[in-house]
Amino acid sequence: MKKKTLSFVLAMIAAMALAMTGCGQAEEAASSVSSVVESSETVVESSEESKEVEESSVEETVEESVEESVEESSEDEVVVKAISIEVINKAGESQKYEIETGTEFLRQAMENTVGLTFGGSESEYGMMVDTVNDERADYTLDGAYWAFYVNGEYCMFGVDAQPVTDGDAFSIVYTPAQ
């Protein structure tokens, strides 16, 4: 009877550890759950041999495993960054967006920016943006394109790989042919 109860308690604790670590850390949660199960198997084996289960040692083992899971998940917390994205269209009109984002790259931040729309073609290098806020820059037609800047400097990466850091000021500028 004690073995069944212990197994049920351990299963519940394993489920709680998974829930506390969040969806994105399944491997870490599995590792934590695995360590709880290994610890509990040792306790169960010794309890079968001696027919005595020391409930306090089981509770301590479980508490330690849960604390480790919580510590691991807090290391992977999303860092919220305040950034701005300014769009300057063909007529030179500016639309500025101030956002807070937990994303790693510019495209993700743009996708989460209310009121900002964009599109383009996908390639092995990521998205080639040709439309911003319903205005198309067609390089093949007239040589125009959307230029991307971060903190006043031309972006060195495409939107899929351009890192986002706190305080960044992005500009998306309609650029006519020279």
Secondary structure, 3 states (H helix, E strand, C coil): CHHHHHHHHHHHHHHHHHHHHCHHHHHHHHHHHHHHHHHHHHHHHHHHHHCCCCHHHHHHHHHHHHHHHHHHHHHCCCCCEEEEEEEECCCCCEEEEEEEECCCEHHHHHHCCCCCCEEEEEECCEEEEEEECCEECCHHHHCCEEEEEECCEECCCCCCCCECCCCCEEEEEEECCC
